[in-house]
Amino acid sequence: MTSAQEKAFKHEGMRVVLGGVLIHFVLGTFYLWGGISIYVASYLRSYDENVDIDLVKMVFPLMFIGINAMLSLGVKTADKIGHKIICFFGVGCIAAAAFVVSFISNYILFIIIYTVMVGLSSGLVYMVPVVCGWKYFPKRKGLVSGTIIAGYGFGSFTFNLIALQLVNPENKEIPPGQKYFEEDVYSRVPFMFRILSLMYLVIGIFGCLLVKMPKSVPIEHHDEHDILVKEGQKKTPKPHEHHDCQTIREGVLSRHFWILFIMVIGGSFFGLLMANNYKVYGLTRIADDSWVTLVGSIGSASNGCSRLFWAALYDRFGFKKVYFILMAIQIAIAGTLDMIAGVKILYLFWHSITMATEGGQFSIMPAVTSKTFGPKIGPVIYGILYIGFSIANLGSFFLTKFSLKSLGWPAIFWICFGFSVLAFVFNLLFNENSEVISKYKKKSNELTKLPNSPELHDTHEIHDIHDIHDEEKH
C-alpha cells in the first residue's frame, strides 16, 4: 500500500470515528433521564396521582437492562445485515420513542414504550461504530473507543441544557412543601420530547452516513503482522495483543471475566446512582433548578471529555494503573460528597469528578476486554460483562427506593464508598498481562516444545510462539 493510500485510509477512519461520536451523541440521551425525570414525574402525576418520582426513576435502570440485553448482539447483527442499517435503525427508534411518548399520558404505556425502544435500540447500536473504528486504528483501541463513547457524555450535556430551556426557561422552583413542579412547567414536557425527537433524528442521520466497515485492511494494520529484519539484526517481533479466546464459554468461565465483572459492579455503583439522582438529591440541598441542571450538564460534559483522557492514559500506562487512579478518586468523592453538597460550586465540582470517573470506566473497559479476550470474542464478552453495569444500576435504584428514608443520603454514599473499595481491591487480583487459557494457547505451548517440528512453518503459529517467549521475558 502506498503512502497516499495509507493516508486516505486513515482519513476514512477519522470520518468513521466522527460518525461514531455523532451516533453516541444521540445514544447519550440515556443520561438525560436523570435531568428530566422530575419534569416527567410532575407531568404524569397530573393524570395519575399514584405516580411518584421513584416510579419514574425506574426508567433509568430499565433502559440499562435493555441496553445490556442487546449489546452483545449488535455487532453480530451488523455483520449480517450491514453496519449502516443497524445504526439507522437504532437512532431512528430513539427519535421515534421521544416523539411517540409526547402523546402518551398513561404511566405504564409511557414506561414500556420509552424503555423498550430507547434501551434495546441503544444496546443494538452501542458497539457497532466502536468496532468499525477499531478496524481503522487497531493500535489505538483505547483512544478510538474513548473518543466515540465521549459523544455519550456530550449528548447528555447538550440535551440537558436544551431540555431546561424547553420546560423551565424561567427557572421556576418547586413550591415550598411540595416535591413536584406545577402546571406552568410540566405542561411543556410533550413539546420538549417532540423537539428532542427532531434533533435526535437529524444528528443521528449524519452520524450513520459516516460510519462504515472498511472493505479491506492494510497489512500494516494487522495486530499479528511482524516486520522481518535482516539476518543477524536482533529485533523483538511486534507482539500480539493476546492469544484470542476461542469461545464465549472459555471467556465467561475464566478468572479474568469474574474479576472484571465484580469490578464493574463495584466501580460503577456510585457513578450510576448519582447519574440518576443528582437532581433529586441536589434540589434537597440547593433550591435552584437552573444550577442543579447545570451541575448535571457539566457532569455529562466531564463524563465525555474524561473518556478521551482516560483512554489516552490507558494506551500509555495500561489498565491496572488507570483503574487504581479512578477508584482512588471515586473513594475520596463518595466519602465527602454529603459534606460539601450545600455549597453550589463544590457540588458542581464533586459531581463533575464523579461523572469523570464513571466515564473512565466506560472508556477503558471495552479496550481491556478486547485485549484480554481477543478482538473477535472481546466485544461479545463485553456485552456479557455489561450485565454488571445493569446490576449496579438496579442495585442503586432499589437502594434509594427502599432504604433512603430509613438510612438517609449520607449512609447511601457510605455504601457506595464500600463498593468502590471492593473494586479497588479486586483490581489487585487482575493481571492484564496474562492470557485466558484456551485450547489454542495450549496448542501453541505444545509447539514450543518441538522447535524442529515442520508445523512451525505456519506463520500464525510462529507468531504465537514469539508472543509466548516475549511474555516469559517480561
Steps between C-alpha positions, in 0.01 A plus 500: 500500500636840401533790742213678321274198545607472862414867557160460329428197717573698818284791385217259434551360848477849650166552327377171642606608851318833453190312392529284810520812718180639345317170548609480863394864535146372445549187709613725785139604554503202734665727759250777427244313708664605824430863409147473360353231728364760745326681211352176366384393848328836549332465159379142547369580849253741345330193348566250781571610857650158579803581285800618698865576431614154610287334234625736231864451601449131429526583130877549540589144615240348268661670201834371622360146499380553143845621396660199663256258336601609150862605545656165410268457198564836337831424329391151395180635350688780325742250344202319347272782381734800483648749744325804353162325512538421870607857578209652306257264669635581848496880481167489317343305786637741760361800312167323450478412870537864607234605248250227592516549879424869454140393429474250788372580848465146633797422722528128424474546124747788518755286685461200270539697178789715619703230671454241225561727202785702650662224705501223240594733214788654694638158588475382141699796367741570789802293392450514123679833429767411757585171327503676162745755639723223638538358150660825385714560810569161668803634684293776661197309623490683829510841333245401235248362749562797732445753220182340368346432840583858599202594287287325762587761760485800268154396378364507852679831569341669199150356524484561875541874448257496208241313707526761776435781253205316348332409830609753762652804325401729791683277750194463720546310824297216642248664739594478870373185665450322167711253302387575146476791257171671423307502173672804349819290492394139441247592229796558265627140530327373178646791301844420643485139380392603148785748458752251638367234263569719198851577621577132564393413148705767322821444698461122482458497121825693450682258727363190328606626157863521618528160668621208287708187526816508282489273195862398557758571769866575415744237619674763712187528708475133591570427864683178412730653237874473570767687309778265391847649537837423348683191614701562814301809599328448833155648526210389711201412279195717534293322762152372476271674745416158642412154379138526403244329717337249267150467648262705713485215751879508551483872564207495742646211701839669532634664814557820301129537424376464857758740642402760240131427564530579870707809421230622261228465766698656783667770294191629319255491793564853627517666158176342379323591823599865458416503129142409589470706821718808466199726446270335754777512763635838390162673533482387864821696568486778239161658414599606149385285206713692251818447704435132569428451128833668427661258746362207301601652167855576608514152649397351166761708319756383751386145432559552129829692517648265755454199274762638264731570791462159662528323165830677431624401847393142431700488176804635682493338845266201470180404675601432860674830569220703344231306686682549832494875441129491409402312813722706731332821378153347522558379856599852606196657328248252640632550852472879492208581266231555764729730697533752216173460305346816646766717333404556137844510341628208705200284410561578134868409532440179699232380259719578200780290644252220574385496139861517380587183691190329365592607147847357551357159585279493192796613291762245603283192563429428128869532420627273780231244414613493138862472613428218745262289293600598146339727238262229380350383829580817698199709389265211580663446841466872568129471424475233769726698733262793454250306714710621793413861417132405491527327839669810646231724349214290633671466835543875538134554403364253754740630765359853472139385459484270803776628729522876447234589756647276770870557427520848347734623227822496711465126568418437133825670401698294752358184345622628163835565667514131596423384146782717365742351753392152386583585138834646608592177682398274211719700265792364703396149392471579129801431276458684172815341355386140544288316247175310506604138482348339193549196283673727250756614756558142617573401143754784473665391825537147364662631184763690699627164622561387140732758347585280200143406427390575142177650636700802613515621143144614535520880531232547764647231724845655476357833613320334788823342624683832476222655709533233767878545516458876524266465796743265673773760466274764649 
